[in-house]
Amino acid sequence: MMWSMRVSDCLVLMLSGWLSAALVLDAGTFRETYTVAVVIASLLSFSVYPFLSVYRTWRGATYLEEVRILIVSWTALFVILAVLSVITKTSTDYSRLWLGCWYFMGLVALIGSRLLLRYFLAYIRKIGMNQRRIVIVGASDLGQVVAAKINSSPWYGYDIVGFFTDLENVVNNKAGLSGKPVLGATDEVARYVNDNNIDQVWIAISMEKVAVIRAVMDSLATSAIDIRYIPDIFSFSLLNHSVTEVAGMPVVNLSVTPMDGVNRLVKGVEDKVLAAIILMLISPIMAVLAICVKTTSPGPVFYRQERVSWNGESFNMLKFRSMPVDAEKGGVKWGGSQGKATHSFGRFIRKTSLDELPQFINVLLGDMSIVGPRPERTVFVEQFKHEIPGYMQKHKVKAGITGWAQINGWRGDTDLNERIKSDLYYIENWTLWFDIKIILMTLFKGDVNKNAC
C-alpha cells in the first residue's frame, strides 16, 4: 500500500507539472529545463515525504491532520526546489506563472487523491475488509468507552475480538461486553495473542493500576505486536485534547487553546483583514449613528465597558451609547436588558444591534475577534467562574462580536450553561471555515435579538 501511494504521489507531481505547462506556456516552450525540474521534484519527493511523515499509518487519524501534513510536505518540496534554483543560478529559466500553477494544481490533486483513497479504504473497512484485529485489556468504564468509540466508527477498520480483565465478576461470568466476549484475565493476554492472530493490544486501565499495566507489557515483551495505551482522560472536562511532544517528552494536552502556531496567525489575519474591510464599508453608517447618538442624548458617543477576553485579560469594549450617562449609577446588575434605561435613539440601536458596530475597532486593535464567545464584564466573570462549569475555558480564545452561541439564540438574558456549552463547542471545533460559516449565518439570520445586551 505504501509503495502504491508513493508511486501515485510521484505521478501527481509529474502530471500536474506537465499539465500546468500545457495550460500556461506557449506550445513548444516546455524545454528540457522544465522536464529536469519535474524529474528532480519527483525524486526529492521520495525523501521529503517520508521525512515529514506523509507515509505513516493514517488509520484512525483525522482527515484534517493528513491534509495539514500534505500541505506542509508539498510546500517544503517547492521551497527546496526554489533554493536549488537559486544555488544553481537557474531561477530565471522558469516561468513564475508555471511554478504557481504547478504548486496549486498539484496540491489540489494530491489532497484530492488522498481523500479518494480515504473514502475507498473507509468503505472496504466498513464492509469488513482490511481490518485490524484488536483485544482490549480492561473492562471498566474506560474499556467500555474505548469499545463504544471503535464500534461507532467502523470505517477505521478495527475489529474488537474481546476483552481481558481482572474484574472478578466479569471474568467468572464470561459476560459479553459491548457485544464482545470476555476472553480471560490479564495474565492470559500474551498466550491468547500468540495463538489467535491478533494485530494490536489496547490497554485501557487506570494509571492507578500501574503494576497490572507493567505486567501486561512484560508478558508481551517477546511479541512484535503493536501495543497502545489509552489514558483515562474521558472523565475530565476536555478542550482541544491531544497528544504531543514537548522537550522530547510525550505530553497529553487536556485543555489548551486552539489559537497556537499557524492557527493563531490565520485567525489574526482573518480578523485584521475583515475588520479593516468592514470598517471601510460601514464608516458612513457609523458616522450617521454617531451624530444621532450625540444629538438625541447628552454625553459621549461611545460607551466604554470593561470586559474580559483571551487569557482572562480585560479590555475596554466599545459600543455606541444607548443609555443615559447615569444609567448605572445604582450599580451594575446582571440581565434585565429589556428593563434597562435607554434614550430614544438608544432603543433602536440596541434592538438592531447597531450599537455593536464600534467593536470592529476593538478587533482592529487586537482586543477582540470577529467570531468568538461574547465577552462578559469583569465583576460577572468573577461570579460565574465559580458557578458555571467550564466558564473560564471560554477565555482560551479572544472574545468575539458574533459567535456560535449567539447565532443559536444564546445571547443576553438566556441560559448561561447552554451558552457556555456552545462557546466550548466552538473552541473545540474551531477552523477557518467554521468562522466563515458563523459570519455567513450571522449575515443571513441577522443579528437582531430581543435579548441583546
Beta strands, then each sheet from edge to edge (+ up, - down):
strand 1: 132-137
strand 2: 158-164
strand 3: 182-184
strand 4: 200-203
strand 5: 226-229
strand 6: 242-246
strand 7: 249-253
strand 8: 302-308
strand 9: 314-320
strand 10: 369-371
strand 11: 376-377
strand 12: 400-402
sheet 1: 3+ 2+ 1+ 4+ 5+
sheet 2: 6+ 7-
sheet 3: 9+ 8- 11+
sheet 4: 10+ 12+
end
